[in-house]
Amino acid sequence: MYTEFKNPTQAALRFSRNQIIVYLVWSAIVVCVYYFSRWELISIPFLPVSLIGTALAFFLGFKSNASYDRLYEARKNYGSIVNDSRAWAIMLNAYITNNSNKEISKEEIHQIKKELVDRHIAWMYAHKFYLRHKRQPWERDADFHNQHRERLQEDFNIETDLEQNLLRFLSREEVSAVVRSANPATQLLNNQGKRLAELREANIIEDFRLFELQNQINKLLDDQGKNERIKNFPYPLQFSFMLKISLRIFSLLLPFALITELNKQGEYFIWLTIPFSAIINWIFYFSERNSEYSENPFQGLIYDVPITNITRTIEIDMLQTIGVETVPEPVVAKNGILM
């Protein structure tokens, strides 16, 4: 996620400079052919091209709105994870006590809370790993995208080995069983439910507290499922394909139409076709690129929802809630980017 633009114009040009060159070269070819060959047949009326541009603007508006909805829904889902995680830690403080079983010491109660919180933190990292590192066919996977991912992982110390990451919180036996499953995050929540059942059998919690804590696990499952729906279901590719074709047709035809209009102002005005065509095409192209990157908010690039930062924030809050003094440092933005 971008947190600041130190030089937005430079960043935008760097992002799309190759496409700008293509537009300039194509427009220059069209103008040179028209001017030096006097082949007026290549000029076309502006009205049909303007109608294509209008339709293209509607397509772009629809896609931009849909892409933003996916991005914002992903952020709202993680907002729910933040709230439900904090509630989980607070409920553990209130419900896991030695009032029901006097034989359990306060130190043992604290260890039970720590175990349940650690497993929850492991769940968050397993869920984050699934979202960030499971690559879908429709996500960006070119070499320079993967190089960019590697650089971001290095800058933010993002762990790419799930097993080693989970070993910070869980026993090796539990981790070995979890990582072999199709969805480790789901199995960790399942293990939480089993542990709650064991606490009920040991008479550390009664039925009401078990019911409330299990309901909280159900909320977390719901949060997880909402994120996985965004991850595993793309923006409809048929709409994206139609938009790309329309954009290319418009880009090819625009110089021919601008020549017609600018020629009315004078012979030498047709040279303005080159910059005007490039600028107009660039605006449409840049809008389409922005929407395309935003539609997949968990693909490990700088346009993502900053789930590394959010996960670390939850980890710190939960540990401090149950009285742990030594907590990790928060994840902060670097060079205007937050992951």
C-alpha positions in Angstrom: 0.0 0.0 0.0 1.3 3.5 -0.9 1.4 5.8 2.1 2.9 8.8 0.3 4.0 10.0 -3.1 7.3 11.9 -3.0 7.2 12.5 -6.7 3.9 11.3 -8.1 4.6 12.5 -11.7 7.9 10.7 -11.8 6.3 7.5 -10.4 3.5 7.6 -12.9 5.9 8.1 -15.8 8.2 5.3 -14.6 5.2 3.0 -14.3 4.0 3.6 -17.9 7.0 5.0 -19.8 7.1 2.1 -22.2 3.4 2.5 -23.2 3.9 6.3 -23.6 6.7 5.6 -26.1 4.5 3.2 -28.0 1.7 5.8 -28.2 4.2 8.5 -29.3 5.8 6.3 -32.0 2.4 5.2 -33.4 1.1 8.7 -33.5 4.2 9.9 -35.2 4.0 7.2 -37.9 0.4 8.1 -38.6 1.1 11.9 -38.9 4.2 11.4 -41.0 2.4 9.1 -43.4 -0.4 11.7 -43.7 1.8 14.8 -44.0 4.4 13.5 -46.4 2.3 11.2 -48.6 -0.7 13.5 -48.6 -2.8 10.3 -48.3 -6.0 11.9 -47.0 -7.8 8.6 -47.0 -6.2 7.6 -43.7 -8.0 10.4 -41.9 -11.4 9.3 -40.4 -14.3 11.3 -38.8 -13.9 12.0 -35.1 -17.4 11.0 -34.2 -17.1 7.2 -34.4 -13.8 7.3 -32.4 -15.4 9.6 -29.8 -18.3 7.0 -29.4 -15.7 4.3 -28.9 -14.0 6.5 -26.3 -17.3 7.1 -24.5 -18.0 3.4 -24.4 -14.5 2.8 -23.2 -14.9 5.4 -20.4 -18.0 3.5 -19.2 -16.1 0.2 -19.2 -13.3 1.8 -17.3 -15.6 3.3 -14.8 -17.3 0.0 -14.1 -14.0 -1.8 -13.7 -12.5 0.8 -11.5 -15.5 0.7 -9.2 -15.5 -3.1 -9.1 -11.8 -3.2 -8.4 -12.0 -0.6 -5.6 -14.9 -2.6 -4.1 -12.7 -5.7 -4.0 -9.8 -3.7 -2.5 -12.0 -2.0 0.1 -13.9 -5.2 1.0 -10.5 -6.9 1.6 -9.6 -4.0 4.0 -12.9 -4.3 5.8 -12.5 -8.0 6.2 -9.1 -7.4 7.9 -10.8 -4.8 10.0 -13.1 -7.5 11.2 -10.1 -9.7 11.9 -8.6 -6.9 14.0 -11.8 -6.5 16.1 -12.5 -10.2 16.5 -8.9 -11.0 17.4 -8.8 -8.3 20.1 -12.2 -9.6 21.4 -10.7 -13.1 21.5 -7.8 -12.0 23.8 -10.2 -10.1 26.0 -12.6 -13.0 26.3 -9.7 -15.3 27.3 -8.9 -12.9 30.1 -12.5 -13.0 31.3 -13.3 -16.6 30.7 -10.1 -18.6 31.4 -9.8 -18.3 35.2 -9.1 -20.6 38.1 -12.5 -19.9 39.7 -14.0 -23.0 38.2 -11.1 -25.2 39.1 -9.2 -24.2 42.2 -6.5 -26.8 41.5 -5.2 -24.8 38.6 -2.6 -22.1 39.5 -2.5 -18.6 38.1 0.7 -19.5 36.3 -1.0 -22.4 34.6 -4.0 -20.3 33.7 -1.6 -17.7 32.1 0.1 -20.5 30.1 -3.3 -21.7 28.8 -4.1 -18.1 27.7 -0.7 -17.8 26.1 -1.2 -21.1 24.2 -4.5 -20.0 22.9 -3.2 -16.6 21.9 -0.1 -18.1 20.2 -2.2 -20.4 18.2 -4.4 -17.5 17.2 -1.3 -15.5 16.1 -0.2 -18.6 14.2 -3.6 -18.7 12.5 -3.1 -15.1 11.4 0.3 -15.9 9.9 -1.0 -19.0 8.2 -3.9 -17.1 6.7 -1.6 -14.3 5.6 0.7 -16.9 4.0 -2.2 -18.4 2.1 -3.3 -15.0 0.8 0.2 -13.7 -0.2 2.0 -16.8 -1.4 -0.6 -18.9 -3.1 -0.4 -17.6 -6.6 -3.5 -17.6 -8.7 -3.3 -17.8 -12.6 -4.9 -14.4 -13.0 -2.5 -12.6 -10.6 0.6 -10.8 -11.8 3.4 -13.3 -12.4 5.9 -11.7 -14.8 9.6 -11.9 -13.9 9.7 -8.2 -12.8 6.7 -8.7 -10.6 8.4 -11.7 -8.9 11.6 -9.7 -8.5 9.6 -6.9 -6.9 7.9 -9.4 -4.5 11.3 -10.7 -3.5 12.6 -7.1 -2.8 9.5 -6.3 -0.7 9.9 -9.6 1.2 13.5 -8.7 2.0 12.7 -5.1 3.0 9.9 -6.1 5.4 11.4 -9.4 6.6 8.4 -11.3 5.3 8.8 -15.0 6.2 8.4 -17.2 3.1 8.7 -20.6 4.9 5.3 -21.2 6.6 6.6 -24.1 8.8 9.5 -22.0 10.3 7.1 -19.1 10.9 4.6 -21.3 12.8 7.3 -22.9 14.9 7.7 -19.5 16.7 4.3 -20.1 18.2 3.4 -23.8 18.2 5.0 -27.2 18.9 6.8 -29.0 16.1 4.3 -31.8 16.3 1.3 -29.5 15.7 3.1 -27.6 13.0 4.0 -30.7 11.1 0.4 -31.9 11.1 -1.0 -28.4 10.1 1.4 -27.7 7.2 0.4 -31.0 5.5 -3.2 -29.9 5.3 -4.8 -28.1 2.3 -5.6 -25.1 4.4 -3.4 -24.7 7.5 -5.3 -21.7 8.8 -8.6 -23.7 9.0 -6.8 -26.6 10.8 -5.4 -24.2 13.4 -8.9 -22.9 14.2 -10.0 -26.5 14.4 -7.3 -27.1 16.9 -8.5 -24.1 18.9 -11.9 -25.7 19.1 -10.4 -29.0 20.2 -8.4 -27.3 22.9 -11.5 -25.5 24.2 -13.3 -28.9 24.5 -10.3 -30.2 26.5 -10.6 -27.1 28.8 -14.3 -27.9 29.3 -13.6 -31.5 30.2 -11.0 -30.3 32.7 -13.7 -28.0 34.2 -11.6 -24.9 33.6 -14.5 -23.4 31.6 -18.2 -24.2 31.7 -20.7 -24.7 28.9 -21.6 -21.0 28.5 -18.0 -19.9 28.2 -17.3 -22.7 25.8 -20.2 -21.6 23.7 -19.1 -18.0 23.6 -15.5 -18.8 22.8 -16.6 -21.2 20.0 -18.8 -18.5 18.6 -15.8 -16.2 18.4 -13.9 -18.9 16.4 -16.9 -19.1 14.1 -16.5 -15.3 13.5 -12.9 -15.8 12.6 -13.8 -18.6 10.2 -16.2 -16.2 8.6 -13.5 -13.5 8.3 -11.1 -16.0 6.7 -13.7 -17.2 4.2 -14.5 -13.7 3.0 -10.8 -13.1 2.3 -10.5 -16.4 0.5 -13.5 -15.6 -1.7 -11.6 -12.5 -2.9 -8.4 -14.4 -3.4 -10.0 -17.4 -5.2 -12.5 -15.6 -7.4 -11.2 -13.0 -9.9 -12.7 -10.0 -11.4 -14.7 -11.5 -14.4 -12.0 -12.1 -17.0 -14.5 -11.7 -19.9 -15.1 -8.1 -18.8 -11.4 -7.5 -18.5 -10.8 -9.0 -22.0 -13.5 -6.8 -23.5 -12.0 -3.7 -21.9 -8.5 -4.5 -23.2 -9.7 -5.0 -26.8 -11.7 -1.8 -26.7 -8.7 0.1 -25.3 -6.4 -1.2 -28.1 -8.9 -0.3 -30.8 -9.3 3.2 -29.5 -5.6 3.7 -29.2 -5.1 2.6 -32.8 -7.8 4.8 -34.2 -7.3 7.9 -32.2 -4.4 9.5 -34.2 -6.4 9.1 -37.4 -9.4 10.9 -35.9 -7.3 13.7 -34.3 -5.6 14.4 -37.7 -9.1 15.2 -39.1 -9.9 17.7 -36.4 -6.5 19.4 -36.0 -6.2 19.8 -39.8 -9.2 22.1 -39.7 -7.1 24.5 -37.6 -4.3 24.6 -40.1 -1.8 22.3 -41.9 0.9 22.4 -39.2 -1.6 21.8 -36.4 -1.7 18.1 -37.4 1.7 17.7 -35.6 -0.1 18.3 -32.3 -1.7 14.9 -33.0 1.4 13.2 -31.6 1.3 14.7 -28.0 -2.5 14.9 -27.8 -2.9 11.3 -28.9 -0.2 10.1 -26.4 -1.8 12.0 -23.5 -5.3 10.9 -24.1 -4.3 7.2 -24.6 -2.1 7.4 -21.5 -5.0 8.6 -19.3 -7.1 5.6 -20.4 -4.2 3.2 -20.1 -3.2 4.4 -16.6 -6.8 4.2 -15.4 -7.0 0.6 -16.7 -3.7 -0.4 -15.1 -4.7 1.0 -11.7 -7.9 -0.9 -11.7 -6.2 -4.1 -12.8 -3.7 -4.0 -10.0 -6.3 -3.1 -7.4 -8.6 -6.0 -8.2 -6.2 -8.5 -6.6 -5.5 -7.1 -3.1 -3.5 -10.1 -1.9 -0.9 -10.7 -4.6 2.2 -9.5 -2.7 2.7 -6.2 -4.6 2.7 -2.6 -3.4 -1.0 -2.1 -4.2 -2.0 -4.8 -1.6 -3.9 -4.4 1.6 -1.1 -4.0 4.2 -1.7 -7.4 5.9 1.8 -7.7 7.2 1.4 -4.5 9.2 -2.1 -5.4 10.3 -1.0 -8.9 11.4 1.9 -7.5 13.5 -0.4 -4.9 15.0 -2.9 -7.6 16.1 0.0 -9.8 17.5 1.2 -6.9 19.6 -2.3 -6.0 20.9 -3.1 -9.6 21.9 0.2 -10.3 23.7 -0.1 -7.1 25.7 -3.8 -7.8 26.5 -2.8 -11.1 28.3 0.1 -9.4 30.1 3.1 -10.3 27.9 5.7 -7.6 28.2 8.1 -8.5 25.4 6.4 -8.0 22.1 7.8 -7.6 18.5 8.3 -4.2 16.9 5.5 -2.9 14.7 5.9 -3.0 10.9 6.3 0.6 9.5 6.3 2.0 6.1 9.5 2.1 4.1 10.1 4.5 1.1 6.4 5.3 1.2 5.2 1.7 1.0 3.5 -0.3 3.7 3.1 -4.1 3.4 
